[in-house]
Amino acid sequence: MAEATNDPIQTSVPCGAPVIGSPAIRTEGLGKTFTLHLQNAARIPVLRGVELSVHPGECVALAGPSGAGKSTLMRCLYGNYAAGEGRILLRHQGAEIDLATADPRLVRAVRRDTLGYVSQFLRVIPRVPTLDIVAEPLLARGTPREEARARASTLLARLNLPTALHALPPATFSGGEQQRVNLARGFAPHYPVLLLDEPTASLDAGNREVVVALIEEAKRAGAAIIGIFHDTEVRDRVADRLFEVLPLPDDAPMNPAKDAA
């Protein structure tokens, strides 16, 4: 696994063996600044000049100290945070689109068909049975109901969630059980690009092995994966390279120009 190198300001392009073919997702000069409206509109730059490129079948792990902006970068890539500057270019249905400027309808289509995201916490509609929660992304694509539910059941079984829980809403589940539901939902469809935010944080050793296997299967199927892994043993097994995210210096300009690679 190749280490990343950094420029003196923010994140930089990782080094390593060149990858053949077009990236599934890449950023150009991506930046994000937060405005604290309750603190006299103070502006806090978090990301600047991010140049990240991930190819099909590759897993890139975001590294760096806590608070450096790893989760912010993930949320920008998924569109939960609006990019302040730069572009997020993603291959969707044969064309490259810029998620940073895409309209909401296109973003919804991208999330349905191309871009998956397993966040740290399960956020779903209350009182919906677990099996339906996991099957929902497949149903949204038009997968027949029985096929979608069978896939959901298989994944939940692989992640060692007892069958008796499949018909229950996950609100009363333990943290580890909820994370397994979240993982099953995220891996149910094949996403060409998959974002994983601490996918093994609440799991025991046996279920961590299942997640490692699911990541490797997704890579073999051609998924480009970007992950945050505080479990370095899991990270070292699944990641092809690291991309280091470093905190911006205190004197970073509010509206910086694009950094050189």
N, C-alpha and C positions, 0 to 999 in steps of 0.2 A: 504494500500500500504506500503510495507516494505522499510525502508531506506537502502541504501548501507553503507558498512563499507569500510575503506581504509587502505592499508599498508602505511608506511611513505614515500614511494618513488613515487608511481604512482597509477593507478587505482587498484581496488581489486575486489574480488568476493562479490556480494551483499549477504546479509543474508535474511532469510525469510523462509516460509514453504517450505519443499522439494517438487520438482516437479517430478512426476512419468514419466518414459519413457526416451527415448534418446533425446538429444537436436537436434533441426533442424540446428543450427549453433553454433559454439563455437570457441574460440581462445585459443591458448596455447603460453604463453610467447611472445605475439605480440609486436613488437617494430618498431618505425619509426624515422629515423634521416634524416633531410634535409641537403644537401650540397649546400652552397651559392657560386656558381662558380665565381660570379662577386665580391665577398667579400673575396678574398684570400682563397677560398675553405673552409670558416668557416663551421663547422658542428654544427647543432642545433638539439639536441635530443628532440622529442616531445612526443613520446609514448614509454613506456618501461614496459615489463612484464605484458601486459594486459591479464587477464583471464576472459573472458565473455562467458556465456552460456545461450542460449535462447531456450525454448521448444515450440512445436506447441501449438497454442492457447494462447500464452503469449505475452504481450507487455512490453518491458523494455525501460524505458526512460533514456537517457544519461543526467546526470546532472553535474554541475561544472561551474566555472567561465569562462567568455569569454577568448579565447586564450589558454585554457587548452588542447585542442586537440580533442574536440568532433567531429567536422566536419572532421578532419584528420582521426579519427577512422572510421567514416562512409565511407570515400573514400577508405580506405584500405580494408574494408569489401567488397566493391563493385568491387575493383580492379582498380580504377582510380589512386590510389597511390600504388606502389609496397611496400610490407612489407619489412622492413629491416631485421627483424628476427622473428622467431616464425612461428606458423601455423594458418591458418584460415580453419577450418574443417566444411564442409557443406554437408547435406544429399541431394544427387542429383540422381534421378532415382534409388533409393534403395541402393545406395552405398555412403560411406563417402569419399569425395575428399578434397584435400588441395588446396584451391584457391590461396594460396601464391606461389605455384609452378606449377599451372596448365598452360597448353599451351593455346595460344590465341583461338584456335578453341573450346576447352572445355569451356573456359570462356564465349564465345559467346553463347554456348548451355545452360550454367547455367543461363545466363541473359535472355534467351528466355523462359526457362521453369520453373526455380526455384527461381531466385533472382531478385526482383523488387526494384526500387529505385526512389523515388520522391524527386528530388533535390529542392533547393530553387528557382531556375530559370528555365524557360522553354527553352530548347535548341533543336530545331528541324530544319529540312530542310526548307529553305524559300519557300514561295508561295504554300505550300501544304495546302489544306483546313483543317480546324479544325477537322471535322468529320473523315477524313482519318488519321490524326495524332493520334487520340484517338483509332481508330480501328486497327492501324498498328501492335501493339504487338499481337493481336489476329490473324491477318492474317499471321504473321510470324509462328504461331503454326499450321497453316492449317485450322483455323476456316473458314467456308464458308463466303464469302464476305457479303451477306445480313445479316447473323447472327451477324457478327462482327460490321457492321454499326448500326444495331439495338441496340446492347449493348452499343456502343459508344453514340448513340443518347439518350438512357435512362439515362446514367450517366451525360451527359451534361445537360439534363433537370433537373435532381435531384440537380445539382449544380447551377441551375438557370441561365444558359447561354442561352440567347434568341436564338430561332431556326434560326432566320435570320442571326446569326453569324456563324452557323455551316458550311456553305459553304465558309467562308472567311478564309484566313490565319491569324494566331493570332498575327502577328508582330505588328499590329497597335492597338491591344487590350490594355486595362489598365492592370496595374500590377495584380490586383485582378482577372481579367478575364483570364489572362495568367496562373495564379496559378490554377484556376479551371480547365483549359484545362490540365495542368500538372497532377493534381490529378485524373481527369477522365482517362487519359492515364495510370497512375500507378495502378488504381484499376480495369481497364477493364479486365485483366486476373486474375485468382487466382494464386498468387505466394505463395509457401510454406514459403518463407522468404521475408519480405518486409521492406525496409529501408525508413524512413520518416524524411526528414530534414526540420524542420519548416513548417509543412503542413498547418498551419492556420495563418501564419504571415501576409498575406495581405487580410484576409477575414473579412467580416462583421459577426455579431452575427448569422444571419440565416444560412449562409454557413458554419460557424464553427460547427453548430449543425449537418449539413449534413455530414461533415467530421468525427465527433465523431461517427455517425451512421455507416459510411463506415468502420471505424476502428473496431468497435464492430462486424460488420458482418464478416469482414475478420478474426478476432479472432475466432468467432464461426465456421468458415469454416476450422480452423486449422492453420492459418498463424502464424508464429513466427515474431513478429514485433519489430524492434529497432527504436526508434525515438528520435529526439531532439525537445523539446517543450519549447519555452520561455513563452508561454501562460500557466501559472501554473494551471489555472482552467481546461483547456482541458487536460493537463498532468495528473492531479489528477483523472480525470474521466476515462481515458483510460489505464493508466499504472498500471501494477500489481506490479511493484517494480522499484526502481531507481538503476542506476549504475553510481557512481560518478567518473568523470574524473578530476584529479587534475594536476596542472602544475608540471613538474619535477623541483627539486631544481637546483640552478645554478651550483652546483658541481656534478651533475649527470654524471657518466662515459659515454664515447662515445659508448662503446660496452659492456653494462652490461650483467651479467649473468641473467638467469631467476630468477625472484623473487619468493619467497615462497608465497603460497596462504594464 
